[in-house]
């Protein structure tokens, strides 16, 4: 497994918003919202499934 990147020149093309704290914060909040939504959705599904067994 190799990589086509042979130098660190123009690395900003690969990490276009890594130097922007606002964009990193928005990205982190978006990820947290997705994870929270998944957990809530899974809990609702599991609660419904267990209620069906009663």
C-alpha positions, -999 to 999 in steps of 0.1 A, spaced: 0 0 0 16 32 -11 5 68 -14 7 92 -42 17 121 -18 54 125 -20 58 159 -3 40 183 21 38 211 -5 3 224 -11 -11 203 17 -38 229 22 -55 214 -8 -61 183 13 -71 199 45 -90 229 33 -107 240 66 -82 226 92 -70 261 101 -106 275 107 -118 269 143 -154 279 133 -155 252 106 -140 226 129 -165 234 156 -194 232 131 -181 198 119 -177 185 154 -213 197 163 -226 180 132 -209 148 141 -223 150 176 -258 156 163 -256 126 140 -244 103 168 -270 116 192 -297 111 166 -286 76 160 -286 67 197 -321 82 201 -333 63 171 -318 30 182 -333 34 217 -367 41 203 -365 10 181 -354 -12 210 -381 1 233 -407 -6 206 -393 -41 200 -394 -50 237 -429 -36 241 -440 -59 213 -427 -89 232 -449 -81 263 
